[in-house]
Structures are given as C-alpha cells and as structure tokens.
C-alpha cells in the first residue's frame, strides 16, 4: 500500500510538472532569468532541468497534501 501512495503522488505531479514547465518556458527564455541580479553559469538545458525538478517538487507536495487531508476509507470514520 505504501508504494501505491507513491504512485498516487509522483505520477500526477510528474504529468502536471511537464505541462507547467512547457507553459513556463514558452514565455520565459533561460537567458532572461536572473538570480540575485546575475545570470547563472548554467546551460539552458540545466535551467530547464532545474525548473522541471523544482516544479515537480511543488506538484508532489500538493499531491501529498491532498492525500493527507482525504477522509479515511474506514467506514467508522464517517
């Protein structure tokens, strides 16, 4: 059951992160990004990868919170 929870969290968050990164980087080019007033010394692919991982993390946190606040499947809980 523990692995099922991981699939319920990671797979939807992965799919939404793909869409979010595609949407984000269709409007923002990595050369336009500044960190503390400086351009990072990372390739465009590195920026895309870090952006994807960061967005996937936040989507996974959202999915985790959703599972956490779901009511219990126990009929005595109602």
C-alpha positions in Angstrom: 0.0 0.0 0.0 2.9 2.3 0.7 4.1 2.1 -2.9 0.6 2.8 -4.2 0.7 6.1 -2.3 4.0 7.0 -4.0 2.4 6.3 -7.4 -0.6 8.4 -6.5 1.7 11.3 -5.5 4.5 11.1 -8.1 2.7 10.2 -11.3 0.1 13.0 -11.4 2.6 15.5 -10.2 5.0 14.4 -12.9 2.4 14.9 -15.6 1.4 18.4 -14.3 5.0 19.4 -14.0 5.6 18.6 -17.7 2.7 20.8 -18.6 3.8 23.6 -16.2 7.4 23.6 -17.5 6.2 23.7 -21.1 3.9 26.6 -20.3 6.5 28.5 -18.3 9.4 28.2 -20.7 7.2 29.0 -23.7 7.1 32.5 -22.2 10.5 32.8 -20.4 13.8 32.0 -22.0 16.6 30.8 -19.7 18.8 33.8 -20.8 16.2 36.2 -19.3 16.4 34.6 -15.8 18.5 36.5 -13.2 19.5 35.1 -9.8 20.3 37.9 -7.4 21.0 40.2 -10.4 23.3 37.9 -12.2 22.9 35.3 -15.0 23.6 31.8 -13.7 26.5 29.9 -15.2 24.3 27.0 -16.2 23.4 25.9 -19.7 19.8 26.3 -21.0 19.2 22.6 -20.6 20.4 22.8 -16.9 17.9 25.6 -16.3 15.1 23.5 -17.9 16.1 20.6 -15.8 16.2 22.5 -12.5 13.0 24.2 -13.4 11.3 20.9 -14.0 12.6 19.4 -10.8 11.5 22.4 -8.8 8.0 22.4 -10.3 7.7 18.7 -9.8 8.6 19.0 -6.2 5.9 21.6 -5.6 3.3 19.5 -7.5 4.3 16.4 -5.4 3.9 18.5 -2.3 0.4 19.4 -3.5 -0.5 15.8 -4.2 0.9 14.7 -0.8 -1.2 17.4 0.9 -4.3 16.2 -1.0 -3.8 12.6 0.2 -3.1 13.7 3.7 -6.4 15.6 4.0 -8.6 12.9 2.3 -11.1 11.4 4.7 -10.2 7.9 5.9 -11.6 5.0 3.9 -12.6 3.5 7.3 -16.5 3.3 7.5 -16.3 4.0 11.2 -14.6 7.4 10.5 -17.9 8.8 9.0 
